[in-house]
Amino acid sequence: MASKFVSCDTFVLMPDVTAEKALIFGKNSDRPQGEVQEVIFVPKTLHSKSDLQCTYIAIPQTEETYSVILSKPAWMWGAEMGVNEYGVTIGNEAVWNRLSDESHDLQKRLLGMDLLRLGLERSKNALEALNVITDLLEKFGQGGPCSDIIPDFSYHNAFLIADHQEAWVLETADRFWVAEKGVRNISNCMSIRTSIEKIHPELKSHALEQKWWDGIEDFDWKKVIGGFTSGDLEQPNERFDCGKRLLEELSLQKQFKVEDMRTVLRDTESGICRDSKNAFPTTGSQISLLTPDPSNDCHWFTATSDPRRSIFKLCPGFDVLNAVDDDSALSSHTKSPILDPSKNQDPKERGHGLWQLHAQVSNHRDVFDILKVLEDMNAQRPHRGQSNVFHEMVLRESEILSQYLSKEGVAN
């Protein structure tokens, strides 16, 4: 059933084509309808020798994990996207290939989202994050149900990993993988061809044994490993090609801005942005601006679905968050409530405060014209200081939505 679903788009622009001469990263996370995405802060932590419980399996914990901001499905340990205190940011994509096998892929291992979070918590640069992910992938594998709403939903993963000076595209098939430095978008298709800079040590020999490759032609990952999605992503109107074209057009003058990334993530014609009525709506979005000094980085998250009807909220610096040293330091209003840790929650019970308010006004377009003004004010704020601007924005957004709902004639 994997071939019925597609989701997510991730983008990166290097400093040489951006107005602020900083790397710009963006991602839309498209997930099953009804799934709640929360935005949380996890502080830097020193660990005693112990195991770490991920979504399904436990693995050895490292001595130290770094502070991270995550946008994640509320039901799992892993994350769809995020950034750490050193300015490493990662987004993932669901991909399918000749090794995709439901009976095998549903066996519980590390989810791709677990690998993403582990890469952020254990790395100080993009290359280090890539090595963390591939080492864990080879050792523990990837697998397990990728949704608690859609039964038997599984996939392999591609990742876009960036820091302020470089970006890597990592694509996987079961425990095999290849990587290349990339300045582009990724979607739900294999995109690496022959420009492979890092590779699983046994991939080529395995491909020869299986007669996927003759050993004479250049090793073409996409051709060798195959792939399928719920649509021909080679066609010009599909998301992968549309995303590529949008990046090229908006960066033509080498003045690409954060506002341009918002435009890309809000593009509906390409399918990059999916509204809340879609079977796989956009449930969360992230934009990051990465500089040589992580204290000057800026990160915006929506914490709500459909970026056309959500606003990107600027996060405080990691110095502010680390000073609080609490997993609610970012905002308790974007963290899913845990009603009873001993029981599995119904997806409908996981909605955090801001999510619930947005769900009530999803059919009222005019309220988002008001919220857009708030976003523009936030985007122009040059210095974050020592305040938690994200929480301030969440509170103001919640206030506007609550006032709107209280007006006579507006149905919940």
N, C-alpha and C positions, 0 to 999 in steps of 0.2 A: 504493500500500500504506500510505500515511500514515494512512488512516482506521482502520486496525486497532489503532493504538496511542494510549494516553494516558499522561501522566506528569506528576508534580510538582505541588506546591501551595506557594504563598508567602503570607505573612500579615504584617500590620503593625497595631499598636495605637499610637495617639498618647498622649502623656503625660497628657492629661486623664482617661483611663480606666484608668490603671495605678497600682498601689499605690505604686511608687517615683517616680511622676511623671517617668518616662523613657520614650522610645519603645522598644517591643519588636517585634523582627523575628524571623520564623521561616520556615524552608523545609525541605521534604522533597524530595530529588532522587531521582526514580524513573527508572531507566535499564535498558537491556537486561540480562537475566540473564547473569552471567559477567563483566560489566564492573567493573573495580576503580576505586574512587574514593579518591584520596589527599588529604591535608590538608597543605599546605606554606606556608612563609613565603617571600616574595620581598622582599628589602630595597630600600630607596630607592636609586636609582642615577642618576648623572649620565652622559649619553651624548654621545659625539661624533656628528657628523652621519653617520647611517647608516640602513640599512633594518632593520626589525624583521620577523623571520620568525614569522608566526602559524601556525595549524595547516596551512593550505594555501597562502596567499599572503604576500608580503612587502609592507609598507607603510612609509612614512617614520616613523622613530622621533622622539620628542620629546626635548628637551634633558634633561628630568628626569622620572623616574617615581617614584611614591610607594610606600611599603611596603604590602604587602598580605598578608592571610592568605586562602588560597584552598582551597575544596573542589572538586576537579576530576577528571574522568575521566582516568586515567593516560596514555591514549594521545594526548590532544590538548593544544594549548597553552592553550586557553581554559579557563574555569571555569564550573561550575554555580551557584556562589554564593560570596560572600566579603565581606570588609570591608577598608577601608584605614585608614591611621594617622590620618586626619581624621574617622573615624567615618561614612564613607559605606559603605553596604551595599547589595548588589544580588542579586536572585534572578531567574531567567528561567523561562519556560514555552514549551513547544512549542505552536504554533497553526497551523491551516490555514484557508484562505479561498478566495475565488473566483480569486485569482491564484496559488494553489498549482499547480505544474506540475512533475512529477517530472523531465522532461528539462531544464527550465530550472533547477530548484532544486538539482540534483545537480552543476551546474557549480561549480567551486571558486572560492569567494570568501571572505569572512569568515564564520565560523560565528557564530551568536548568542552562543555561549560565549566566542568571541574578543572580541566587542563588549562583553560583560559585563566581562571582565578589563581591557580597554582603558579602559572607563569608570572602573573602580576605580583603575587606575594613573595616570590623568591628571586626577583631579578632587579638589576640596577640599570640595564640597558636592553635594547631590543634583541640583540644577538644572544645575550644571556637568557632572555625569556624564551627565545626559540629553542635554545639548548635544553632548558628546563622541560619544556613541553615535549620535545622529541625523546628525551631520555625517559620520561615517565610513560609516554606512549609505548615505547619499545618494551618497557618493563612490565607495565600493568595492562596495556591495551585500552581500547575504548569500546563502550557498549552499555546497554541498559535502556529501558524505556525513556524517551526524551520528552514525554508529556504525561501528566496525570489526568488529562482530559481526553485525548485521543488514544485509544488502546493500540498497543503494538506499533507505536511510532518510533522509528529508530533511523539513525543516519550516521555517516562519517562527517569529518569536519575540515574546513579550510579556515585559516586565520590570517588576519592582517595585523602585523605587529610593528609598532613604531616607537621611536624616541625622537628627540629633537633633530637628529642628523641623518637618520636612515630608517627605511621601512623594509620589512620582509614579508613576502607572501609564502605561507606554509600550507601545503595541501596534503591531505592524508587519505589513505585507503587501508582500512583495518590498522595494522601496526606499521605499514609502510608509509613513507613520506618523501617529499621533495620540497626544496625551498629555493627561492630566488629573491634578490633585492628587487623591489617593485615600487613604482610611483604610479598608482592606478587604483581602480576599484576592483572589488571581488564580489561575486554573487553566488548563486547556487549551481555553479558549473566549474569543472576543472579548467584552469586557465594557463597553467604553466606548460610550456612546450619543450623546447630543447635548451633554453637558457637556464640550466640547473646549476646552482652554486653549492648546494648542500643536498645530500641524498642518503637515504637509509643504506647502511653498508651491504645489505644482502638483496636489495631490490633488483639490480640488474641481473644477478645470477638466477634469482627466482623467476624473473621474466623470461630468461633464456630457457630454463627448465620447463616452464609452462607453455613455451612457444608463443608468447605474446610479442616477442621481439626477436629479430634474427641476429642481433649482435653486430650487424654490418651498418645498417642505417643509424643515423643519429638517434639517440634515445629520446623519444618524444613522449613525455609523461602523459599528456592528454590522450594521445593516440594509443599508447600502450595500456593504460589503466581503464580507458573508456569512461562512460558516465551517462547518466540520464536524469532528466528533471521533468516537471510537468509542463513542458513547452520547449520549443526549439530556441534556445538562448543564442543561437548563431544568427537568428533573424534580426534585422535592424530595429524592429519595434520592441524587442524584448528588453528586460531590465538591464542586463549586463552591458549590452551595446548602447542603450540609452544613457546609462550612467557614465560610460566612457565618453560619449559625445558631450554630455553636459559638462564634465570636467574640462574637456578640451576647449569648449566654447567659452566658458567662464574664466579660464586661465590664459586665454589667448594673449591678453595684454600684460600678462605677468603681474596682475594686480588682484588676484583672488583674495577675497575677504571672508571673514566668518559669516557675514550676511549671505554670501554666495553659497556657502555650505548649507545654510538654512534653506535657501531656495532649492538646492538639490534634494535635500531630505523631505521637502514638502511637494515634490513633483508627483502628481497623480497620474498624468498621462502615461508615464513610463511604467507605472506600477511600483515605483520605489516607495511611495507613500500610500498606505492602505487604510481606509477608514474603518471605524469600529464595527461596521456591518459585514466586513469581509470575513471569510472563514479563517483567514490568517491576517488579522489586522496588525498595524504597527503599534506595538504595545509600549515602546520606549525608544528614546533617541538620545544620542550623545554627540557633542562637538567639543574637540579639544584643540587648543592652540599651544604648541610646544616650543619652548625657547631653550637656549643653552643653560639658563639658570632656572631650575624647576620652581623657584619661588616666584617667578614672573609668569609661569604658565597659567592659562585660564581654561576652565572646564565647565561646560554647560550640560545639564541633563533636564529632561522633561518630567520624568517620573509618572507620566500619564500617556494614554494612547493617542494616536493620530496627531502628528506634529503640526498639521494645519490648524488644529483646534487645541493645541497645547502651547505652552511657552517654554523657551529654553532659559533655565535659571542658572546663574553663575554661582559656582561653588566657592567657598572661602579657601584660602591657601591651606596647605597641609600643616603649616606652622600653627594656624588657628585650631585646626581639628586635633592635631597631636597634643596641644595644650589641654584639651578637654579629656582626651584619652578614654572615650566612651563610644560604644557602637551606635548610640543615638545622638552623637555630636552633630551630625549633619542636619537631621530633622526627624523627630519622631512621627511627623505627619506623612512621611514618605516610606515608613517602615511598616511592613505587614504585621498585624497583631498576631500574637501566638495565644490562642484562646485556651488550648489545652495541649501542652507539649507531649502528653502521653497518647494522644489520638491524632489520626490523620484528619486534617481540616478539609472541609468541602471548599472547592475553589472559590465559591461565592463568599466565603467567610474571610478570605485573605485580603480583601481590599483595604488598603490604608486610607486615612482620612481624605487626602487629596484625590485619590483614585475614585472613591465613592462619590465625591462632589462632581467630578467630571462626568461620571457615568450618568448622573441625573440630568445634565445639561447637554448631553451629546447630540441631541436633535435640535438644539437652539443655536443657530449660527451666529446671531447678533451678539451673544455674550463674548465671543472670541475676538470681536472687534475691540472690545474694552480691554481684554487681556493683552492684545497686541501692543497697546500703548504702554502697558506695564513692562512687557518684554523689551521694547525699544528703550525705555528709561534704564532698564537693567543693563542692556548691552552697551550703553554709552558710559557706564560708570567706570572711570579709569583706574581707581584705586580701591581695593577691597578693604584695606586697613585691617583692623582686628575684629571686625564684626562678621557674623555669619550671614552673609547676604543671601545665601540659598534659603535658609530658614525664614529670613525676613520676607523673601519673595513668596515662599510657600504660604506663609500666614496671610499676606496681602491677597494672593490669588484665592485662597480659601475664603477670605472675607468677601471678596467680590462675588464669588460664586454663591455663597450663602445669601447675600443680599439679593442677588438675582432670583434665587429660588423662592425667596420670601415674598416677592412681588405678586400681587393679585393676578391671577390668570395664567401663571406659569406652572405647568403640571410637572411633578417629579417623574 
